[in-house]
Amino acid sequence: MAFDYIVVILDPRTGHPLRRVDVEAYAESDGDSMSVVSTNDQGFAEFTGLAERARFRARMGGDVPIYQVLHLGGSGSGPFGFDYLVDANWATEVTAGRGTEGQSFTTFHGHTFNVYSTIGGAVTAANTLNTTGKMFSIAVVPGTYTESITWPNSTDGNTYSGLLIVGLGTSDDHEDFGQVLWKPTSGSAIELNKTNPIGMQLENLVLAGQSGQPAIDWSAGINLKGHAINCEFLDDVEMNTAGFWFQHCRFTSSGCTFKGEDSDDLYFIDCFFNGLNGGIDLTGDPANGVTIVDCDFTNGSTITLGRGSDIQIRGNTFSVASGNANDAILLDNSTENAILHNVTIVGNTFEYRPVNNGSLIPLN
């Protein structure tokens, strides 16, 4: 039995991922060293095929960093540790009579997984199994997936803890955000529309909406938890969160915006926002415990805050294609019930000046 881990090392002072740091995996049973891997450009250290369960430490002096295990695949039953494999080309095999949707395969290590031609097929299978407390994992082969799914939730009787969906495409380019394009023919890639959604973990995916719809659309449901890592969003993202991380994600299209609906414990680390009228919009419902660090806001994209508290905006860069602009960070508590406090704005870089007697950080 083998164990696979992906680990991110974080600076305890800033929360930033640390790159090119040697990470040692050592055995839980006796503390013996098993492997040493350096973190990559995204701050990840990937361990595969460890002989037993592991703990981790960073080989560096000074302040002791912290680490997060982003996912542990399939209890380590072999080189393919996911519950489901999604490949759009599998539909051709099914049509030709050479396979069936949901067909089971077993690796030489004894790990069993099922194959589907759509992401929705794998999600439906996880809903059917509904193993209480389990995090189901889905690996997606590079390609285009023209489907929209409703994110599972407890209202429909789901008791499993969450879904991890990982695009399998790789690249040496730090700005390549995956080779899996998830763009439906109508609506949004993911619909959040009922109370208490299960955990959401998205990695190495490109998500979009159709005809102006958000990539992730929120209409109901609270307390979404999880992360998006190395993902690109071609259209808006709407969420109501209670602990969600965006790390090295790109909000690409002009006007592409994250829109928080009563978002708490929300993190943006090393993300990229591009385009006028885009950025992060936390107006309306309260946003508490928000951290925005080491992000790039280009072409006039902005941060807008309404109600909330304990907000950290540190080490970000704001730029425009040419000229100058106003309102890089807008503190908009102009309405009667908009109470905004404990906001820290420090160490940010503004590569332009305000215009028309405006300001870069106005308080409305």
Residue, then its C-alpha position, 0 to 999 in steps of 0.5 A: m500500500a502506497f500513500d500520495y500527498i500534496v503539501v504546501i508550505l506557508d510563511p507563518r507571518t504572511g500566509h504566502p506559499l514558499r517556493r523552492v523549499d526542501v520538504e521532508a516526509y517522515a514516517e508517522s510510526d518511527g520518525d524515519s525520513m522517507s523522502v525529500v521534495s522541493t516546493n515548485d513554482q506554485g509552492f507545492a511539494e508532491f509526494t507519491g508512493l510513500a510506504e506509510r502515512a507521513r508527517f512533514r517538515a520544511r528544511m529551513g531555519g528561522d521561523v518555523p513554517i506551517y504546512q497544509v496537506l491539500h489532498l491525500g488520494g484514495s488511501g494510497s492504494g496505488p499510482f492512481g488514487f482517485d475514485y473516478l476518472v473522467d475522459a470525454n473520449w470515453a464516450t467514443e469507446v462506449t458508443a463503439g461497444r468497447g466500454t460502459e459508462g461507470q466501468s470499473f478498472t483495477t490497478f495492479h496495486g489493487h485500487t479500483f476506480n470508475v470511468y465516465s465521459t462527463i464530470g456530471g456522471a462521476v458526481t452522480a456516482a458519488n451522490t449515489l454511493n454517498t459514503t458518510g464523511k468521505m471526500f470523493s476524488i475525480a481526475v479529469v483528462p485534458g479536453t473540453y467539457t460542455e456541461s453544467i452541474t448542480w453542486p451536491n448539498s445536504t438538502d438533497g440527503n448527501t452526507y459525504s464531506g466533499l468533492l475534489i476535482v483535479g485536471l490532469g493536464t500539466s505544463d512547465d509554464h507558471e501561467d498555464f492554468g490547466q488543460v481542462l476547459w469546463k464550459p457549458t453550452s448554457g448556464s454556469a459550469i457549477e451551480l450553487n443553489k441549495t443549503n449547506p453545499i458539501g466541500m469543494q476542492l478544485e485544482n488545475l481547471v479552467l471554468a467558464g459560463q455561457s452567454g454572460q453567466p458566471a463560471i460558478d453561480w450562487s443562488a442559495g446555500i451557505n457555508l461553502k468550504g474548500h479551495a481552488i488551486n491553479c484554476e482559471f475563471l473566464d467569468d464571474v465567481e459567486m459564493n457564500t463561504a465559511g472557509f475557502w482558499f483561492q491560491h494561484c488562480r486567475f480571473t481572466s476576462s475583462g470585468c471578471t469578478f469574485k462576488g462574495e455573498d456573506s463570505d467569511d474566512l476567505y483567502f486570495i493568495d498569489c491570484f491574478f485579476n484582469g480587467l476594468n470593472g473586475g476584481i473582488d466585490l464584497t459589498g452587500d452582505p457582510a464579509n468577515g475574516v478576509t485575507i488578500v495577499d500577493c495578488d495582481f490587480t491589472n487593467g484597473s481591476t479593484i477591491t470593493l468592500g462593504r460590510g465586514s471586519d478583520i480584513q487584511i489587504r497586504g502585498n498586492t500590486f495594482s496597475v493599469a494598461s496606460g494612464n491613471a485611475n481611481d478607486a483601487i481599493l474602495l471602502d464603500n460603507s455609504t449605506e445605513n447598515a454598512i459597518l466596516h471595521n478592522v481593515t488593514i491595508v499595508g505593503n501594497t504597490f500602486e503603479y498609477r496615480p488617481v485622476n480627476n481629484g479622485s483617490l486610490i483608496p476612497l472611503n464612501 
